[in-house]
Amino acid sequence: MRAAQARYPWVDVLGIVDGNLALSLLCAGAATTAATRHVVARRARNARIARRLAETEVRLPLKTRHLSPALADLTWQARTLRLVLATPLQRIPQGTWRDTPWRRRQRCDDYDRTLVEARRALWDWLLAVSRLSSADRGLLADLGVSLRAARKALFAPGVLERTTDPWEEVVFAATPNIETVSAGLCEAMLDLSRLEVALLSLPTDPYR
């Protein structure tokens, strides 16, 4: 230290050490602040998703004897489908910035499996809708039931697919866009809940 001070009298070596320590503390503080922001943003986003999911709930009992067999099945399946579509929202990889690449890859693969199940379930349900009789389709039209958001979610980019490359082999996997996923799936679930409410609220025919 004395040699350094003798050669460079304008340098206070102890000051350099103190400066490095201050810089380290500053970096640690910035990292802590960034982590805190991540946590706060994630909690706020999860709260918004929870509120949207609550809006899709249907509390009416599943009494479908007043409906045709096809519409009764469709209504039961709609309630199950809403639960299936909610699963990806509950398993979206969050906080992946702290993960190792291998952990991130594993979490994304687990999430992708929920997307495959949701996509298949939604496809099968919409196929059942397309096979309804003209009378049943007319009833849905009279009730003002629209399934536009449900159909859109099936094909919209980034909703039921995390990546456009199904064969990606990268280690650092891309995480899904949570806002895109939650908006698409919640809108689809709203379509399903509206269909349930419309059909379950129909007056019961006492002669059926």
Secondary structure, DSSP 8 states (H G I E B T S, - for coil): -HHHHHH-TT--HHHHHHHHHHHHHHHHHHHHHHHHHHHHHHHHHHHHHHHHHHHT---S----TTS-HHHHHHHHHHHHHHHHHHHHHHS----GGGS-HHHHHHHHHHHHHHHHHHHHHHHHHHHHHHTS-HHHHHHHHHTT---HHHHHHHHSTTTS-S-S-TT---SS-----HHHHHHHHHHHHHHHHHHHHHHHTS---TT-
